[in-house]
Amino acid sequence: MTLNYNGHVYVPIRFIAQSLGYFVHYDEEESTIELSKEALPSHYVERVSNNIDIGASADFIMDLLGEPQLTGPYDSHLAWRYDFLTQENYMFHDLVPDKAGLSNGSVGAQLFLYWNTDKTLSKYEVWYTKGYDQKKKIAHIIVE
C-alpha cells in the first residue's frame, strides 16, 4: 500500500523494513526512525517495556530473559542485572550502571530489576545508548 500526496510517495516503512529483515525503532523524543540489520539497544528497551510489568513474578522474568548476569542486595531490595549487546569477554561486577561500558560500546543496554520480599517486581531500570557516533548518549528509564 502506498500513498501519493503532493507529488511524494509514502510507503509503510516498518512493514517493508521488517520484511527485509531490519529492526525498526521510532524514537519519539528525537522524532526519528532507526533501521538496523542488528538489534539496537533501543530494541531491548522496547522488549522490556512491552513485556515486563510491575508485580511480575521472578519465574516469569526467568522464563522471559533467562538467568541474570548478577544478583545481590541493593538498598532494601534484592536486585538482578541483565546485560545486552555485550562485547566478547565483557565483565562488570557491580549492581550499578556501567556508564563507561555503555559509552565505549562494551555493553549496549543494562536492565536492573528490584524485587519485593514476595519475589514480585517492585521497580526496574533500563540503561542504554541512543544515537550513533558523536550523537551517541546514555539514556535510561525507571518504571515503578
N, C-alpha and C positions, 0 to 999 in steps of 0.2 A: 504494500500500500504506500503510495506516495502522495504528496500534496504539492501542487504548483500554485504558488502565491506570489504575486507581484514579480513574476519572472524568475523566481527562485524555486528550486525543487527541494522539498523536505522529505526525508526518509526516516523510518523508525530505527535510529542508530543503535539502541540497546538490542533490539531483535537481530539486526544484521551483524553487529559485533559479536554477540554471544553465539550466533550461528556459525561464525568463523573461528570460534574458539577463544575469543578475547574475554577478559574480565572487564566489567564496566562498573564505574563508581561515579555518582554525582556528588560533588562537594557543594552543598547548599550555601555554605559561608562564602566560598570563593566564586560561586556560580560557574563552575567548570565541570567538565566531564573528563574522567580519566579512562583511557583504554590501555590495556596491557595484556601481553601474552602470558605474563607471570602474575601470580597473585600479589597484590599490593597490601601494605599494612591496613589500608582502609577497608579492604575486603574482610579482614579479620574483625575489624570494628563492627561492620555490618552483621557479620555472622553472630557475634556476641549479642549485639543489640536486638537482633531478631529472634534469638533462641534462648536467652537466659533472662529469667525474671527473678526479682527479689522473692525470697521464700522457696526457691528451688531447692531440691534435696541434693546432698552430696553425691548420692548414687546417680542421679540424673546428670550431674555435671561430669562425673567419671565416665558415664556412657557416651556423652557428647564429645568430650575432649581427651579422655584417657587420663593417665597419671600426670599430676603436676610436676614441674621441674624442681620445685622447692616447696616445703611446708614448714610451718613453725608458728610460734606465738607472735602476734603483732598487736600492740596496745592491749585491749582486753579481749581480743578475738584470736581464733585460730585462722591463719592466713595460708592461702595457696597461691603460687605464682606459676603461670604458663608463659613460655617464650615462643614466639612465632617468627618465621623467616630468619632463622639464625644462620650465621656462617659456620662452617665446619669447625669443630673444637671450641665453640663458644662456651664460656664459663662465667657465671656471675653468682655469688654466694649470699646475696642479701635479699630481704623481703622489701626492698625499695626499688623504685625505677632505676634502671641502668641508663642514665641520661647520656653518658659518654658512648655507650654501646649503641644507643638509638641514633645519636648524632653521627657516628662514624660508620653506621650500617652493619655492625656486628649482629644486631638484633633489630628486626623490623617492627615488632609490637610486643607488648607485655600485658598480660591480664592478671590482675590481683583480685582474689576472691576472699571475702571476710565472712566468717561463719558464726552463727548463734550457737549457744550451747546445745541446742536440739539438732544440730547439723543441718540447719536450713540457712540459705544465703541471706545475709543481712545487708551487704553492700558489695559493689565491685567497681574497679577502676581499670580503664584501658589506656595505656600509654603507647603512642605510635608516632611514626613520622609521616608528615604530609609534604607533598610537593617534590620537586626534583632539584638536584644540584644546588645552586646558590639560593633557590627559593625554599629549600628543604627546612622544615621546622618541626619541633616536637610538639605534639598536641596530646590532650588527654580528656577523658570524660569520666565522671563519677556518677554512679547510679545508686541511690539509697532507697 
